[in-house]
Amino acid sequence: MVDELFWFAMGLTACLAGSIAFLGVRRYVYIINPLLVFATFQIGILTLLSAVAANGYNGGQKTGLTLVLLFSMVYMVGFTLLYLPRRLSFPRKLFDILLRIVGRNTVSPGYGGLSQLILIMIALILFFLLMQGSGAGMLWITDPRQAYQSYRMGVGLNFVMVQWALLLSLVYYLWARKPRLVGVVFWVFVFSFAAYFTGSKASILSGVVVAGVYYYYCVRTIPTVLILSAPFLLIGVFLLLLLFQGSYSDFSSAISYFKDYTQTTATFLVRFDEFGLHWGSGMLSDLWFYVPRTLYPDKPFEYGVILIHKVLFPGAAAQGHTPGVLPWALSYLDFGVVGVFFSGLLSGFISRGAYESFLANRSNILAFILMIQLAILPVFIYATLPMIIVIAVFLALFMRKKIVFFASERQ
């Protein structure tokens, strides 16, 4: 009976995800839109693929996995609800206000070659500080994955800032230089090579996502068949990176990487009596994220969603090993199923606002960055909403002051 319920929930979740993707395609002219990406990535990969992988791992724990699927459907309903009204301008207007404050004309003529160099130098300086501060030194060059897994604790902010600086330099080049297909592919390859030394697979793939979205919206439309096959290609590249970094020995074992998202969340739900509702204290504790450990060495290792790992995997956070959980897990920890619904509602509100604001301001780099991060995929890893606004505003203002020393002017 439990097995039948699990597969019924799988089918129902897949059907609901398909309906959301269909709504996105009907609502917007563009195939790459928040609803389709949400249905494909958060549901298709992080939930359905993960549940299949977890179910096949040591027999799975179908009761917990079924609960995961049921609560994921609640999250999906909340996310989609604010997309249902065709004429709902309030979410977009909030982002438009930010664009007006910063300024709409964020791109001046010409390519700022020296400005580009400054961004690259910032990334290199941050990487050097990461090598020194982490204690790993040249291990970041010779074995980035080992350095990432064992030496980034205590230098987390420095670690993510290296990735942010690298990605900003790529976005800057794409937006200011406006390359065509060959240029986009070449510079994505250069970015991915540089990002490899962070040891983070998400960092390596983030440039591919940014470049793909840029090309689709700013150069020319990508054939639908390529867009629909993109998730499978990304999964394939991701698995290849797992093998290349030595995390797994073959593809069949590498696919088990995805099991963590639903398996960890399922264990959390089954053992919820050990947690109890936190009534908002879990989200409040997430403020520790903004406190650098170098400034306050007594900063706890478990806060926010890592409070789940504190119970399930005691001491794992201090070692830098925290298995993935689904995006709504912290909301459930605080407020149960109601929290899951409102978490989806808030996510849908933000993604619709960021996306439709970009559609109305397609020449604005600030709108572009917010759209990718908040409506497509969070390419600036670990960047919270306030942080991504600061990052986007920084680049928008930086482009106004760019220093031009080569290349012809471009309008």
VOPAGU-2260 file (C-alpha; in pm, 1 decimal, decimal comma):
REM VOPAGU-2260
SITE   aa  ch    i         X         Y         Z
SITE  MET   A    0       0,0       0,0       0,0
SITE  VAL   A    1     282,1     239,9      89,2
SITE  ASP   A    2     451,5     162,0    -241,2
SITE  GLU   A    3     132,4     236,3    -435,7
SITE  LEU   A    4      86,5     567,9    -253,3
SITE  PHE   A    5     443,1     667,7    -334,2
SITE  TRP   A    6     405,6     606,0    -706,5
SITE  PHE   A    7      61,6     770,6    -710,8
SITE  ALA   A    8     213,6    1080,0    -548,7
SITE  MET   A    9     496,9    1067,7    -803,9
SITE  GLY   A   10     248,8    1065,0   -1091,9
SITE  LEU   A   11      38,5    1341,3    -940,7
SITE  THR   A   12     343,9    1559,4    -880,1
SITE  ALA   A   13     464,2    1503,7   -1236,7
SITE  CYS   A   14     121,5    1594,7   -1378,0
SITE  LEU   A   15     104,4    1912,5   -1170,0
SITE  ALA   A   16     458,3    2006,6   -1277,7
SITE  GLY   A   17     362,9    1949,0   -1640,6
SITE  SER   A   18      57,4    2172,7   -1599,4
SITE  ILE   A   19     273,6    2448,7   -1450,3
SITE  ALA   A   20     520,1    2421,4   -1739,0
SITE  PHE   A   21     231,9    2436,5   -1989,5
SITE  LEU   A   22      93,9    2747,2   -1815,9
SITE  GLY   A   23     432,9    2912,9   -1847,0
SITE  VAL   A   24     455,6    2843,3   -2219,7
SITE  ARG   A   25      99,9    2969,1   -2279,6
SITE  ARG   A   26     140,8    3276,9   -2062,0
SITE  TYR   A   27     471,4    3401,7   -2199,8
SITE  VAL   A   28     610,9    3420,6   -2551,4
SITE  TYR   A   29     945,3    3287,4   -2431,0
SITE  ILE   A   30    1013,7    2919,2   -2366,8
SITE  ILE   A   31    1267,6    3011,1   -2097,8
SITE  ASN   A   32    1030,7    3143,3   -1832,4
SITE  PRO   A   33    1002,4    3107,2   -1453,2
SITE  LEU   A   34     716,3    2857,7   -1455,0
SITE  LEU   A   35     879,1    2615,0   -1696,1
SITE  VAL   A   36    1216,9    2642,8   -1520,8
SITE  PHE   A   37    1053,6    2593,4   -1180,7
SITE  ALA   A   38     866,6    2285,0   -1301,0
SITE  THR   A   39    1180,0    2145,5   -1467,0
SITE  PHE   A   40    1449,3    2222,9   -1211,2
SITE  GLN   A   41    1292,8    2244,4    -865,5
SITE  ILE   A   42    1031,6    1977,7    -931,3
SITE  GLY   A   43    1163,6    1765,2   -1215,0
SITE  ILE   A   44    1524,4    1739,0   -1096,0
SITE  LEU   A   45    1542,0    1828,0    -726,5
SITE  THR   A   46    1217,9    1649,1    -638,6
SITE  LEU   A   47    1115,5    1379,7    -889,6
SITE  LEU   A   48    1459,7    1266,9   -1003,8
SITE  SER   A   49    1581,9    1284,5    -645,3
SITE  ALA   A   50    1284,5    1079,3    -521,5
SITE  VAL   A   51    1349,0     808,7    -782,5
SITE  ALA   A   52    1717,7     797,3    -686,7
SITE  ALA   A   53    1633,9     787,0    -314,2
SITE  ASN   A   54    1371,8     517,5    -367,0
SITE  GLY   A   55    1630,3     296,1    -532,3
SITE  TYR   A   56    1887,2     352,8    -258,0
SITE  ASN   A   57    1870,3      81,4       8,6
SITE  GLY   A   58    1502,7      35,2     -58,9
SITE  GLY   A   59    1426,7     400,4      11,6
SITE  GLN   A   60    1188,6     515,7     285,3
SITE  LYS   A   61     864,2     544,7      97,4
SITE  THR   A   62     656,2     694,3     379,0
SITE  GLY   A   63     891,2     989,8     412,5
SITE  LEU   A   64     933,3    1024,0      36,5
SITE  THR   A   65     556,0    1025,4     -10,6
SITE  LEU   A   66     527,7    1307,5     244,7
SITE  VAL   A   67     797,8    1495,4      54,6
SITE  LEU   A   68     596,9    1468,4    -266,3
SITE  LEU   A   69     273,8    1578,6     -96,8
SITE  PHE   A   70     434,4    1885,9      59,8
SITE  SER   A   71     609,7    1962,2    -269,3
SITE  MET   A   72     267,0    1983,2    -431,1
SITE  VAL   A   73     159,3    2230,4    -162,0
SITE  TYR   A   74     471,2    2434,1    -241,0
SITE  MET   A   75     393,7    2416,2    -613,8
SITE  VAL   A   76      38,3    2541,5    -561,7
SITE  GLY   A   77     164,1    2834,8    -355,3
SITE  PHE   A   78     429,3    2920,5    -614,9
SITE  THR   A   79     183,4    2911,9    -905,9
SITE  LEU   A   80    -106,4    3092,7    -739,0
SITE  LEU   A   81      15,4    3447,2    -810,9
SITE  TYR   A   82      85,1    3353,1   -1173,4
SITE  LEU   A   83    -278,8    3265,5   -1236,4
SITE  PRO   A   84    -417,2    3623,7   -1268,2
SITE  ARG   A   85    -312,8    3746,2   -1611,6
SITE  ARG   A   86    -320,5    4111,7   -1509,6
SITE  LEU   A   87    -126,2    4143,3   -1187,3
SITE  SER   A   88     122,8    4429,3   -1203,4
SITE  PHE   A   89     204,4    4478,5    -834,4
SITE  PRO   A   90     499,7    4232,6    -820,2
SITE  ARG   A   91     659,4    4392,4   -1127,4
SITE  LYS   A   92     606,5    4746,4   -1000,5
SITE  LEU   A   93     808,8    4674,7    -686,4
SITE  PHE   A   94    1109,5    4581,0    -899,9
SITE  ASP   A   95    1045,1    4875,1   -1133,0
SITE  ILE   A   96    1079,1    5106,6    -832,2
SITE  LEU   A   97    1427,1    4966,8    -766,6
SITE  LEU   A   98    1520,9    5020,7   -1130,9
SITE  ARG   A   99    1403,5    5382,0   -1114,5
SITE  ILE   A  100    1605,3    5444,5    -798,4
SITE  VAL   A  101    1924,9    5308,3    -952,9
SITE  GLY   A  102    1849,9    5443,4   -1299,1
SITE  ARG   A  103    1730,3    5285,1   -1618,9
SITE  ASN   A  104    2021,2    5381,3   -1845,4
SITE  THR   A  105    2285,7    5157,8   -1693,9
SITE  VAL   A  106    2489,9    5091,3   -2006,7
SITE  SER   A  107    2716,8    5361,3   -2148,1
SITE  PRO   A  108    2871,2    5332,3   -2498,3
SITE  GLY   A  109    3197,1    5148,6   -2550,6
SITE  TYR   A  110    3358,6    4846,8   -2394,1
SITE  GLY   A  111    3534,7    4915,0   -2064,3
SITE  GLY   A  112    3846,1    4705,3   -2108,6
SITE  LEU   A  113    4014,9    4842,2   -1797,1
SITE  SER   A  114    3693,9    4799,0   -1600,9
SITE  GLN   A  115    3684,0    4436,1   -1715,1
SITE  LEU   A  116    4042,2    4394,5   -1596,9
SITE  ILE   A  117    3951,6    4543,4   -1257,9
SITE  LEU   A  118    3677,3    4282,8   -1209,0
SITE  ILE   A  119    3916,2    4001,0   -1302,9
SITE  MET   A  120    4180,0    4137,9   -1064,0
SITE  ILE   A  121    3922,4    4150,6    -783,6
SITE  ALA   A  122    3845,4    3782,3    -846,1
SITE  LEU   A  123    4215,9    3692,2    -843,9
SITE  ILE   A  124    4281,7    3884,7    -521,2
SITE  LEU   A  125    3983,8    3718,7    -354,0
SITE  PHE   A  126    4108,4    3378,3    -472,1
SITE  PHE   A  127    4455,4    3448,7    -329,7
SITE  LEU   A  128    4297,4    3547,6       3,1
SITE  LEU   A  129    4094,6    3225,0      -7,1
SITE  MET   A  130    4410,8    3020,6     -57,7
SITE  GLN   A  131    4578,8    3192,1     237,8
SITE  GLY   A  132    4281,8    3216,5     473,5
SITE  SER   A  133    4160,0    2859,4     427,4
SITE  GLY   A  134    4499,8    2706,0     497,7
SITE  ALA   A  135    4470,2    2490,0     185,2
SITE  GLY   A  136    4713,3    2697,7     -18,2
SITE  MET   A  137    4804,4    2538,1    -350,6
SITE  LEU   A  138    4549,9    2260,0    -292,5
SITE  TRP   A  139    4295,2    2498,4    -451,5
SITE  ILE   A  140    4504,5    2464,1    -769,2
SITE  THR   A  141    4606,4    2098,0    -755,2
SITE  ASP   A  142    4287,2    1948,2    -606,7
SITE  PRO   A  143    4007,7    2208,9    -592,1
SITE  ARG   A  144    3742,1    1955,0    -494,8
SITE  GLN   A  145    3936,2    1842,2    -188,6
SITE  ALA   A  146    3998,9    2203,6     -91,0
SITE  TYR   A  147    3628,4    2281,1    -138,0
SITE  GLN   A  148    3516,9    1989,3      76,7
SITE  SER   A  149    3765,5    2022,7     361,2
SITE  TYR   A  150    3898,6    2379,6     380,0
SITE  ARG   A  151    3623,4    2630,5     309,0
SITE  MET   A  152    3481,1    2639,4     661,3
SITE  GLY   A  153    3563,1    2971,0     824,1
SITE  VAL   A  154    3618,4    3142,6     488,7
SITE  GLY   A  155    3270,1    3093,0     346,3
SITE  LEU   A  156    3211,4    3457,6     257,2
SITE  ASN   A  157    3547,7    3480,5      81,7
SITE  PHE   A  158    3468,0    3156,6    -102,9
SITE  VAL   A  159    3135,8    3278,8    -244,0
SITE  MET   A  160    3276,9    3622,2    -327,0
SITE  VAL   A  161    3535,7    3458,4    -554,7
SITE  GLN   A  162    3250,1    3299,4    -749,6
SITE  TRP   A  163    3045,0    3618,7    -751,9
SITE  ALA   A  164    3339,3    3820,0    -886,3
SITE  LEU   A  165    3405,5    3564,6   -1161,0
SITE  LEU   A  166    3042,4    3559,3   -1264,8
SITE  LEU   A  167    3016,5    3938,9   -1258,4
SITE  SER   A  168    3314,4    3961,1   -1492,4
SITE  LEU   A  169    3137,2    3726,1   -1735,5
SITE  VAL   A  170    2807,6    3917,2   -1713,7
SITE  TYR   A  171    2995,3    4244,2   -1764,9
SITE  TYR   A  172    3164,6    4114,0   -2079,4
SITE  LEU   A  173    2843,9    3972,8   -2226,8
SITE  TRP   A  174    2644,2    4286,5   -2157,3
SITE  ALA   A  175    2904,7    4543,0   -2263,6
SITE  ARG   A  176    3068,8    4360,2   -2555,7
SITE  LYS   A  177    2753,8    4185,2   -2684,9
SITE  PRO   A  178    2929,7    3885,1   -2846,7
SITE  ARG   A  179    2761,2    3650,4   -3090,3
SITE  LEU   A  180    2756,7    3271,0   -3068,5
SITE  VAL   A  181    3129,2    3199,0   -3110,1
SITE  GLY   A  182    3224,6    3470,9   -2862,7
SITE  VAL   A  183    2969,7    3351,0   -2608,1
SITE  VAL   A  184    3090,1    2989,8   -2629,2
SITE  PHE   A  185    3455,8    3088,9   -2603,7
SITE  TRP   A  186    3415,2    3311,0   -2298,5
SITE  VAL   A  187    3192,1    3060,0   -2122,7
SITE  PHE   A  188    3469,9    2806,3   -2169,2
SITE  VAL   A  189    3720,5    3053,3   -2019,7
SITE  PHE   A  190    3485,6    3122,5   -1728,0
SITE  SER   A  191    3424,4    2751,9   -1662,1
SITE  PHE   A  192    3798,9    2685,4   -1661,0
SITE  ALA   A  193    3850,2    2960,7   -1401,9
SITE  ALA   A  194    3549,4    2847,3   -1195,9
SITE  TYR   A  195    3687,5    2491,3   -1188,6
SITE  PHE   A  196    3943,0    2605,3    -929,1
SITE  THR   A  197    3664,0    2686,1    -682,8
SITE  GLY   A  198    3585,7    2312,9    -664,9
SITE  SER   A  199    3214,8    2390,0    -698,1
SITE  LYS   A  200    3013,2    2223,3    -973,4
SITE  ALA   A  201    2735,7    2481,3    -938,5
SITE  SER   A  202    2989,6    2758,4    -995,1
SITE  ILE   A  203    3117,8    2593,8   -1313,6
SITE  LEU   A  204    2768,5    2550,3   -1455,7
SITE  SER   A  205    2645,9    2896,3   -1354,0
SITE  GLY   A  206    2829,2    3057,7   -1646,0
SITE  VAL   A  207    2654,2    2822,7   -1889,4
SITE  VAL   A  208    2315,3    2926,7   -1751,0
SITE  VAL   A  209    2394,4    3299,0   -1762,6
SITE  ALA   A  210    2530,8    3278,4   -2116,4
SITE  GLY   A  211    2235,3    3071,4   -2236,8
SITE  VAL   A  212    1979,1    3313,5   -2094,3
SITE  TYR   A  213    2174,8    3613,3   -2227,9
SITE  TYR   A  214    2195,0    3461,9   -2576,9
SITE  TYR   A  215    1826,1    3372,0   -2578,2
SITE  TYR   A  216    1702,1    3714,8   -2476,0
SITE  CYS   A  217    1969,5    3944,6   -2616,8
SITE  VAL   A  218    2108,0    3780,7   -2932,4
SITE  ARG   A  219    1863,4    3540,9   -3094,4
SITE  THR   A  220    1604,9    3277,9   -3006,7
SITE  ILE   A  221    1739,5    2932,0   -2928,3
SITE  PRO   A  222    1552,4    2644,2   -3097,3
SITE  THR   A  223    1289,0    2494,8   -2866,9
SITE  VAL   A  224    1431,8    2144,0   -2899,9
SITE  LEU   A  225    1766,4    2264,8   -2761,3
SITE  ILE   A  226    1598,1    2441,5   -2470,7
SITE  LEU   A  227    1394,0    2135,8   -2379,0
SITE  SER   A  228    1702,6    1916,0   -2399,0
SITE  ALA   A  229    1910,5    2158,9   -2187,8
SITE  PRO   A  230    1817,1    2000,4   -1850,5
SITE  PHE   A  231    1935,3    1660,0   -1971,5
SITE  LEU   A  232    2256,9    1810,4   -2107,5
SITE  LEU   A  233    2321,9    1991,8   -1778,9
SITE  ILE   A  234    2259,5    1673,7   -1580,5
SITE  GLY   A  235    2500,5    1489,8   -1811,1
SITE  VAL   A  236    2768,9    1756,4   -1766,0
SITE  PHE   A  237    2706,0    1754,8   -1390,9
SITE  LEU   A  238    2755,0    1377,5   -1376,0
SITE  LEU   A  239    3072,9    1407,0   -1582,3
SITE  LEU   A  240    3205,5    1662,2   -1333,7
SITE  LEU   A  241    3128,2    1423,1   -1047,5
SITE  LEU   A  242    3330,2    1152,9   -1222,0
SITE  PHE   A  243    3610,8    1388,9   -1321,9
SITE  GLN   A  244    3645,6    1517,0    -964,7
SITE  GLY   A  245    3664,0    1159,9    -838,0
SITE  SER   A  246    3347,3    1177,5    -628,6
SITE  TYR   A  247    3205,7     862,6    -794,2
SITE  SER   A  248    3344,8     580,1   -1005,1
SITE  ASP   A  249    3065,0     542,0   -1262,9
SITE  PHE   A  250    2742,2     698,6   -1385,4
SITE  SER   A  251    2511,1     461,9   -1197,0
SITE  SER   A  252    2667,7     556,2    -865,1
SITE  ALA   A  253    2694,7     923,9    -961,8
SITE  ILE   A  254    2318,2     946,2   -1012,6
SITE  SER   A  255    2281,7     870,6    -641,9
SITE  TYR   A  256    2414,6    1223,8    -577,5
SITE  PHE   A  257    2064,7    1354,4    -645,5
SITE  LYS   A  258    1904,3    1134,3    -379,3
SITE  ASP   A  259    2009,2    1365,6     -94,7
SITE  TYR   A  260    1749,1    1636,1    -160,6
SITE  THR   A  261    1445,1    1417,3    -101,9
SITE  GLN   A  262    1611,3    1156,6     120,3
SITE  THR   A  263    1735,7    1413,5     372,4
SITE  THR   A  264    1402,7    1596,9     362,5
SITE  ALA   A  265    1214,5    1266,4     403,0
SITE  THR   A  266    1423,5    1171,5     707,8
SITE  PHE   A  267    1355,7    1517,8     850,1
SITE  LEU   A  268     978,6    1473,3     808,9
SITE  VAL   A  269     972,2    1120,4     952,2
SITE  ARG   A  270    1174,9    1232,5    1255,9
SITE  PHE   A  271     998,5    1565,1    1296,0
SITE  ASP   A  272     905,2    1486,2    1655,7
SITE  GLU   A  273    1273,5    1545,0    1734,2
SITE  PHE   A  274    1245,8    1901,3    1598,6
SITE  GLY   A  275     905,0    2048,4    1668,5
SITE  LEU   A  276     784,4    2373,5    1514,6
SITE  HIS   A  277    1033,9    2656,9    1559,3
SITE  TRP   A  278     777,9    2934,6    1496,2
SITE  GLY   A  279    1012,7    3155,8    1297,1
SITE  SER   A  280    1329,7    3114,2    1501,9
SITE  GLY   A  281    1480,6    2898,0    1226,1
SITE  MET   A  282    1448,1    3175,0     967,5
SITE  LEU   A  283    1562,6    3434,7    1220,7
SITE  SER   A  284    1876,1    3233,3    1292,1
SITE  ASP   A  285    1962,9    3262,1     923,0
SITE  LEU   A  286    2086,8    3612,2    1002,3
SITE  TRP   A  287    2408,5    3443,5    1120,0
SITE  PHE   A  288    2482,7    3401,9     749,9
SITE  TYR   A  289    2569,9    3771,8     730,9
SITE  VAL   A  290    2825,8    3751,9    1012,2
SITE  PRO   A  291    3178,1    3661,4     886,3
SITE  ARG   A  292    3337,3    3393,8    1104,3
SITE  THR   A  293    3667,4    3582,2    1086,7
SITE  LEU   A  294    3503,5    3870,4    1272,5
SITE  TYR   A  295    3315,1    3650,5    1520,1
SITE  PRO   A  296    3487,3    3311,0    1565,2
SITE  ASP   A  297    3209,7    3188,2    1797,2
SITE  LYS   A  298    2955,2    3204,0    1516,5
SITE  PRO   A  299    2755,9    2876,4    1529,4
SITE  PHE   A  300    2794,1    2625,8    1249,8
SITE  GLU   A  301    2424,5    2530,6    1257,6
SITE  TYR   A  302    2173,5    2801,0    1172,1
SITE  GLY   A  303    1886,6    2841,5     927,5
SITE  VAL   A  304    1820,1    2526,1     728,1
SITE  ILE   A  305    2137,2    2369,5     874,1
SITE  LEU   A  306    1942,4    2331,6    1200,2
SITE  ILE   A  307    1798,8    2024,6    1026,7
SITE  HIS   A  308    2146,7    1881,6     980,7
SITE  LYS   A  309    2225,9    1958,9    1344,5
SITE  VAL   A  310    1981,0    1686,1    1446,3
SITE  LEU   A  311    2016,2    1445,3    1155,0
SITE  PHE   A  312    2395,1    1468,6    1114,2
SITE  PRO   A  313    2551,2    1601,7    1435,7
SITE  GLY   A  314    2886,0    1770,5    1373,3
SITE  ALA   A  315    2859,8    1744,3     993,1
SITE  ALA   A  316    2822,1    2121,1     942,0
SITE  ALA   A  317    3151,5    2189,1    1119,3
SITE  GLN   A  318    3318,3    1954,5     869,4
SITE  GLY   A  319    3151,4    2123,5     572,1
SITE  HIS   A  320    2938,1    1822,4     478,6
SITE  THR   A  321    2569,4    1914,1     468,0
SITE  PRO   A  322    2349,8    1704,5     232,9
SITE  GLY   A  323    2102,3    1898,5      21,8
SITE  VAL   A  324    1743,1    1954,9     127,9
SITE  LEU   A  325    1444,4    2089,4     -63,0
SITE  PRO   A  326    1385,3    2467,6     -68,0
SITE  TRP   A  327    1075,2    2456,8     153,2
SITE  ALA   A  328    1229,9    2250,7     436,6
SITE  LEU   A  329    1315,7    2550,8     657,2
SITE  SER   A  330     962,8    2689,9     616,7
SITE  TYR   A  331     822,9    2355,0     731,6
SITE  LEU   A  332    1058,0    2355,4    1029,9
SITE  ASP   A  333     916,5    2691,1    1137,9
SITE  PHE   A  334     546,3    2674,8    1048,1
SITE  GLY   A  335     465,0    2328,9     912,7
SITE  VAL   A  336     257,1    2285,1     598,6
SITE  VAL   A  337     128,0    2645,1     622,9
SITE  GLY   A  338     487,4    2763,1     605,8
SITE  VAL   A  339     546,5    2548,9     296,5
SITE  PHE   A  340     249,2    2708,2     119,7
SITE  PHE   A  341     348,1    3065,2     202,1
SITE  SER   A  342     709,8    2992,7     111,2
SITE  GLY   A  343     590,3    2893,8    -235,5
SITE  LEU   A  344     364,0    3199,3    -250,4
SITE  LEU   A  345     652,1    3435,3    -167,2
SITE  SER   A  346     885,0    3264,2    -414,4
SITE  GLY   A  347     623,0    3294,7    -688,7
SITE  PHE   A  348     565,3    3661,2    -607,2
SITE  ILE   A  349     937,9    3742,4    -628,4
SITE  SER   A  350    1000,0    3540,4    -943,9
SITE  ARG   A  351     703,4    3691,0   -1129,7
SITE  GLY   A  352     802,5    4042,5   -1027,2
SITE  ALA   A  353    1166,1    4001,5   -1131,9
SITE  TYR   A  354    1079,4    3834,0   -1462,3
SITE  GLU   A  355     809,2    4072,1   -1578,8
SITE  SER   A  356    1017,3    4371,4   -1471,7
SITE  PHE   A  357    1295,9    4246,1   -1698,9
SITE  LEU   A  358    1056,0    4197,4   -1989,6
SITE  ALA   A  359     957,0    4562,8   -1950,5
SITE  ASN   A  360    1320,5    4679,2   -1913,3
SITE  ARG   A  361    1523,5    4444,9   -2132,3
SITE  SER   A  362    1814,5    4684,1   -2183,4
SITE  ASN   A  363    1877,1    4716,9   -1809,3
SITE  ILE   A  364    2158,0    4501,2   -1668,5
SITE  LEU   A  365    2018,8    4532,1   -1315,4
SITE  ALA   A  366    1688,2    4383,6   -1432,8
SITE  PHE   A  367    1878,4    4111,2   -1619,9
SITE  ILE   A  368    2074,9    3995,0   -1314,3
SITE  LEU   A  369    1770,5    3999,4   -1086,6
SITE  MET   A  370    1570,3    3806,8   -1345,3
SITE  ILE   A  371    1827,2    3528,0   -1376,2
SITE  GLN   A  372    1886,1    3494,0   -1001,7
SITE  LEU   A  373    1528,8    3527,3    -878,8
SITE  ALA   A  374    1317,6    3397,3   -1168,4
SITE  ILE   A  375    1535,9    3143,7   -1351,6
SITE  LEU   A  376    1815,8    2982,4   -1144,7
SITE  PRO   A  377    2017,3    3116,7    -848,6
SITE  VAL   A  378    2350,1    3139,8   -1032,7
SITE  PHE   A  379    2506,7    3359,0    -762,3
SITE  ILE   A  380    2525,6    3075,1    -511,5
SITE  TYR   A  381    2430,1    3147,1    -149,9
SITE  ALA   A  382    2330,5    3504,3    -239,7
SITE  THR   A  383    2018,7    3598,7     -43,0
SITE  LEU   A  384    1764,3    3850,5    -174,9
SITE  PRO   A  385    1935,0    4153,9     -12,2
SITE  MET   A  386    2275,2    4031,0    -130,2
SITE  ILE   A  387    2173,3    3981,0    -492,6
SITE  ILE   A  388    2022,2    4330,0    -498,3
SITE  VAL   A  389    2352,1    4472,4    -370,5
SITE  ILE   A  390    2549,9    4267,7    -625,8
SITE  ALA   A  391    2325,3    4373,4    -914,8
SITE  VAL   A  392    2325,9    4740,3    -813,3
SITE  PHE   A  393    2705,8    4730,0    -782,2
SITE  LEU   A  394    2749,5    4606,1   -1139,4
SITE  ALA   A  395    2487,4    4846,7   -1274,6
SITE  LEU   A  396    2666,5    5143,7   -1117,5
SITE  PHE   A  397    3007,5    5002,6   -1210,4
SITE  MET   A  398    2907,7    4992,5   -1577,1
SITE  ARG   A  399    2820,1    5360,2   -1568,3
SITE  LYS   A  400    3176,7    5442,3   -1465,0
SITE  LYS   A  401    3352,5    5189,1   -1685,9
SITE  ILE   A  402    3690,8    5292,8   -1815,8
SITE  VAL   A  403    3720,7    5250,9   -2191,8
SITE  PHE   A  404    4065,0    5194,3   -2338,4
SITE  PHE   A  405    3999,1    4977,6   -2639,0
SITE  ALA   A  406    3723,7    4864,6   -2876,5
SITE  SER   A  407    3495,8    5082,6   -3078,6
SITE  GLU   A  408    3192,1    5240,5   -2928,9
SITE  ARG   A  409    2869,1    5045,3   -2935,8
SITE  GLN   A  410    2522,3    5182,6   -2899,5
